[in-house]
Amino acid sequence: MKILFISLGCDKNLVDTEVMLGLLASRGYQMTDDETEADIIVINTCCFIHDAKEESIQNILDMAEYKKEGNLKALIVTGCLAERYRQEILDEIPEVDAVLGTTAYDKILDAVDEALAGHHVVTMEDINALPDVTQNRLVTTGGHYAYLKIAEGCDKHCTYCIIPKIRGNFRSVPMERLIKEAEYLAGQGVKELILVAQETTLYGKDLYGEKRLHLLLKELCRISGIQWIRILYCYPEEITDELIQVMKEEKKICHYLDLPIQHASDDILKRMGRRTSKQELKDIIGRLRREIPDICLRTTLITGFPGETQEQHDELLDFVDEMEFDRLGVFTYSPEEDTPAASMPDQIDEEVKQERQADLMELQQEIAFDNAQNMVGREVLVMIEGKVADENAYVGRTYRDAPNVDGLIFVNTDEVLVSGDFAKVKVTGAVDYDLIGGLV
C-alpha cells in the first residue's frame, strides 16, 4: 500500500515525521508524493500561530476530498493541531479516521491498522512523555544534512505561546540516545547536524541537574563523518561560558547561533514573559561577537504585541539598526486562545502590525545587503546543495546559512560537484542576500 505524508510546521515537527516514516517503511509501506495514488494519507500538523493553523486545516480538508472521491482508504492527522483540537477534528471532518497527539507519534502503525479496519480512533499519551523509538528515521532532507531533536517541550511559558500546552514541559533526550542517533545519521552520509528543540540551550538541566549542551557538542564532534554542527533555538539568557568556549575550540561547530529575542522594549519583554532586558540582550550579543568575531547571529521578532506603542516600535527599530543582526525574521503577533496575551487589553490592529513588520524588514534588508557586500573577496567553505538547471553553476550554503531559512551562494564552475560536497569558494559578488562565487 502507498502512503502520502504531509509534514507541516517547524523542523522539530519534521523529525517526528521522519520517525513515523521510518516505522511505516519498516512495515513495508511504499511512499508516494501523489495524493491521487495514495491509499493512506498522514498529515503532521502545526498550530503555533493562526496562519499555521489555517494551513493545517486546509490541508486536512483538501485531502479529505480524496476520501470522498478517490482510492483513499485512511486519513490520519497527527501533531500539534491534533493535540489541541482532537475532538473537533473528528467531529467536524468525518473523513478523518485517526488522530494522534504530539507524544503518540510512535503509535502510527497501530493508527494505520485501526483506520484500515474502519475504526475511528483518538490516541493521546501523557503530554510529558518522551517516546523512545528504536526504528531508524527515514531522513527526508536530501541526505547530507539532518536535524537532531535534543529536547521536547518548554518551561518558559511566554504569554503569547501555546507550545507548553501542546508539547508539554521541557525534557531532554538522554545523551546516549542522541549519540547513537547521530552515529546512525553519519553512517547514512549526513555531514551536517542541526540541533533543534523548543530551547536547545537548556539541554540536560532536567536530566543531569545542569546544562550540558557543551558536553553533548563535544561528543557529537567526535563522530566520524560529521563536518558541521549547527545550533538553533538558543535562548540568550541560557548561553553559558562553557557553550561559548566549546564553540571556539571545536572546529566542527559552525560559528552560527539562532537567538529568538522577540523584542527590545523592556516593557514589552516583561509583558511577553521573556527573561531578558534590552541591556542584557546587548551584553550577550556583544560578548558573543567579542569572543567569536566571525559569528553569524540570527534572530526572530514579534511586532504588534498587545499594548505596543509607536515609541516601543521605534525603540525596536533602533535596536535592530544598532545590533545589525546577520539574519532576522519578523512575525506579526498572533493571538492564540488559552494564552494570557490573547486576553490582554490594547490589541493592535492587523493593518498596524503589517506596517510595523514592513518597517523592520525594510531596515533588515539594508543591513543584510551590506553584510552580503562585505563578504565579497572572502574565501568560504561551501556545502553544495545541488546544480542549477542548464547552467555551469551550483547552489550551496556557507556556515552562515541554515537550510530553508537563510541565503544561498551560487558557485560558477565547470567541475562536476555532488550534493553534500564541500568546496572552497571565493565570493565575487552579491545579489540581495545571496552570494556569487567561484571555486578556489
N, C-alpha and C positions, 0 to 999 in steps of 0.2 A: 504494500500500500504506500501511497505517496503523501508526504506531509509538507505543507507550506508553513513556514514560520515567519511571523512578522514581529520584529523587535523594535519597540519604540522607546524614546526617552534617552537616559544617560548611558555612559559606558559601564556603570555598575550594573544596570539592568541587562546590558549586553552579556556580561559574564554569566548571569543567571540563565539567559537564553542559551549560551554555549554549553552550559552544564546539561540543560534539558535536551539539547540536540545530541549530545554525547550519549545520554540514556536512550533516546529514541533510535539512534544509529545502532546501538548495541543490540536492540531488539530486531534489527533488520529492516526498519522502515527506510524508504528512499526519500530523499529531499527533492523538492521542486520549487521553482520560483514562479510557476504558472498556476494561478488560482483556479483556472478552468479545468486543470487536470488533477487537482488535489483531492484526495479522499478525506484528509483531515487538515484543518487549519488551526494553528495555535497563535494567539496574539498576546504578546507580553507587553502590558500597557504601562503608561505613565500618567500621573495626575498631579505633578508638582505645582504647576501653575495652570491657569484657565485654558490657555492655548493648547497645552499638552493634553489636558482632559478632553478638550474638543476633538483633537486629532485621534485620541484613542477611541472615543465613542464613534466617530465617523468611520474608522477602520472596522470596528465591530459591525456597524450597520451595513457597510459595503460588503463585507464577507458573508453576512447573514443572507444576502440575496442569493448566493450560490447554494445555500442550504434549501432555499425555496425552489430554485430553478435547475441547478446543476447536479453533479455527481457527488457533491459534498455530503459525507456521512457524519462528520462530527466537527463541531466548532467549540474551541476551548479558549477561555480567557484567563490569563494569569497576570501577576504583577501588581503594581500599586493601585490602579483603578479597581482591580478585582478585590483587593484587600479592603478598600474603603467603601465600595458600593456593591458588595457581593450579592445581596438580595435584590437590590434594584435592577442589576443586570439581568438576573434570571426572570424577574417579574415583567420587565419592560421589553426584553428581547428574547422571546421564547425560543428562537433558533439556537441560542447558546446552550450547549449540553453540559459543560462543566466549568466551574470557577475555582481557581487555585489562588490562595493567598501568597504573600511575599515570602513566607517561610515554609511553603508547601511545594515549592517547585521540584523537589526531589520525588514527589508523588505523581509526576507527569505520566508515567507508564500506567499506573492504576487509573488515572483520569481518562486516558485514551481507551482503556479496556471498558470502563463503565459507560463512556459515551457511545462506543460502538455497540454496546449491548442495549442501547436505547434508554439508559438511565440518565436523569438529570442530577448532578452532584455538586455540592459545595464542599471543598476541602480546605480547612483552615487549621494551622498549627499555632502553638504559642508564638506570639509576635516577637518574643525574645529568644526563640530557638535559633540554632545555627546549624543548618543541615550539613551533614558530612557525607558527601557523595564520593565513592571510591572510583566510579567510572570516569575515565578521562573526558575532558571537554572536547568539543568539536570547534576549533578556532575558526572564526569567520572573517578575520581582519586581513587576510591575504598571506598569512604565514610568517612574515618577517617581523611583525610586532604583535604583542598581545597585552591585554590588561590583566593585572593581578589584583584581585579584590582582597585587601588585607584586613578589612573590618566591615561590620554591618551596623546600621542604626546610628543614633546620635543622642547625646545627653544635653546638648546646648539649649534646646527649646527656645530658639529665636521666635519672637512674637508673630512673625509672618509665615512661619514654616510648619508644614503638616508632617514632615518626614518622621519625627519620633512616634507619631500615632499610626503610621502605616509601615514603618520599618523597625520600630522598637528602640530599645536602649542601645547604647554603644557596646559592642562586643567584638573583641579582636579574634581573628583566626589564629589558632596556635602556630607558632613559628615553624614547627616541624612539618605541618601540613603545607605551609606556604613554600618551604624549601623544596619539598617533594614535587609540588605542582610546578614550580619554576624550573626544576631539573627536567621534568617531562616536556615542558614547553620548549626549552632549549634543545632537547633531543629531537623535537619536531621541526627545528630550523628557526625558531624565534630568536631574533637578535636584539630586540628592544623590549624590555619590560616596562610597562607603565603602571605604577602603583596608584590604586584608587580606593576610595572609601568615602563615606559621608565626611569623614575627617581623618586624614592619614597621620597627622602629627601626634595624635593621642595614642597611637598604636601601642598595645601592650599594657597600658595602665590598669585595665580591668583584670588582666590575667596575671601579671607579674608584679603589680604594685608600683610600677614605674614606667615611664615612657621608654620604649625600646625600638623606635623606628631606626635609630642609628645602628643598633646591633643587627637588626634584620637586614639593613642595607649592606653591612659588611659581609653577612653570609651570602646574600644574593650576588655580590661582586665576585665571590669565589667560584661561581658556576661557569664552567667552560661553555663557550658559545655565545653567552650574553655579552653584548658590547656596549649597549646603552641602557641606563636605568633612569626613568623619568618619574618625578613625584608630582601628583596633582592633589588638589583639595587640602592645602596646608593652612590651618587656622593660624594667623600671625602670632597670636598670644601664646601658642604652644610650641613655637620654634625654640629649640634648645641649643646651648653651646655645642653639645655633642653632635647634633644634626649638622650644624654648620661645619664643624671640624671634619666629619666624615665626608661631606660633600667636597671639601678642599683636598682631602687625602686620596680619595678613591677616584681613579681616572674614568671608571665606567659610569659614574653618576653624572648625568647632564647638569650643567650649571643653569638650571631652569627650575623655577618654583611658581606654582599657581596659588595665589593668596586671595581668597574671596573676602574682600573688606566691606563691601556693600554700601558704605557711605563714609563721609569725613566730618560731618557735623556731630559734635558731642551729644547734642540733644537728640538728634535722630538716632544715633548709635544706641543711646540709652533706651529710647522707645522701641527700638528693634530687639532689645535684649542682647546686644552684642557685648563682648567682654573687653573691648579696646576703646581708647580715646584717640582723637586725631594726633595728639603729640606722640602717643605710644606707637601709632602706625608709622609716623615719620621716623621715630627712633629705630624701629625694626627694619624698615626699608633702608635707611641709611646704613645700619650695621651690616645688612646683607651685602650691600654694594661696596662697603669698605673691605669686608672680609673676602668677598668673591667678586672682584671688579668686572668680570665678564658675564655676570649672572643676568639671565633674562627673566623678567618678572611679569607675570600675567595676573590680572585681577578681574573681578566682576562687581558691578554696582547695581543698586536698585534705585530708580528715580520715581518720584511721585508717591513716596511713602506717606501715610496719613499725617497731616499736620505740617508737611514740608513746606516752608515758606520760600519765596523767591530769594531771600537773603541766604537761606541754607543751601539752595540750589547753586547760587553764585559761589558760596564757600566751597562746595564740591568741585565746581569748575576750576577754581583757583588751585585747589589741592591737586587735581589731575594735571593741571598745567605745570605745577611745581615738581611733582613726582616723576612725570614723564614715563609712565609705565610702557614697557615694550609691547605688551598685548593687553587689550581691555575690551570687555563686553558689557553692555548695559541692558538691563531688563526694566520694563515698566512694572510698577508694583501691581501684583495680582492678589486681590482679597480672597483668601481661602477660608471656607466655612470651618468653624471649630478652632480657629486660631484667634488669639487676642487682638491682633491688628485689624481683623475684619470688622470688629465692632468698635474700633476707635473712632472718635469724632474727627471732623475735618478731613474726610476722604477727598482725594484730589480728582478733578475731572479728567476723563480719559484723554481729552484733547491736550490738556496741560502736560500730562505725563509724556505724551508723544513728543511734544515740543521740547521738553527738557531732555528726553532721550536723544533727540536730534542734535541739541546743543552739545551734549557730551561726546557724541560720536563724531561730530564735525571737528571738535577740538582734537580728539584722539586720532583722527585721520591725518591731521597735520603732523602730530607727534610721530605716528607710525611711518609716515612718508619720510620725515627727516631721519628717523632711525634706519630705514632701509637705505637711504642715500649714504649714510655713514658706514654701511657695510661694503660699499664699493671699494675694490682694491684689496680686500681681505681674502685670505685663503681659509676655507672652511671645509670640514668633513661633512659629507652629504650622504644620507641614506636614500638610495634610489627607490622610487615607488612604482615607476612604470614608464613606458615610452609614449611620446606624443605621436599621435597617428600621422602618418605621411610626412614626417619631418625627422631630420637627424638630431633629435633632441629628446631628453628625458626629464621627467618630473621627480623632484626629490625634496627632502627636508633636512634642515640643519638641526643642531641641538636646540636651537631657539624655537623650534616649531613642533608642537604636538599635533598628531594627526587629526584632521577634520575640524580643527578649531583655529589653527594658525595659518601662516602663509606657506608658500612653496618656493622652490628655486628651480628654474628651468636651465638644464645643462645641455649646452650645444656640443655635440661630439659625433664623429663618425664611428667611434668604437662601439662595440656591442656590450651593453650592460644588462644586468638582470635585476629584477625587483629584489630588494634586500641587500644588494651590493653596497659597499661603502666606497666613495670616491672623493679624492681631494680636488676641490674646485676653487678657482679664483673668481670672485664676484666682479662682474664687469658692468653691471647696470641694475636698475631697479624700476619696476613698473608698479606704482601704488605700493602695496605691502610686499609684493612678490619680487624675487631677485632673479637675475640672469647671470650665467657664468659659463666657464669652460673648464675642462679638465686641466689640472696642473701637470 
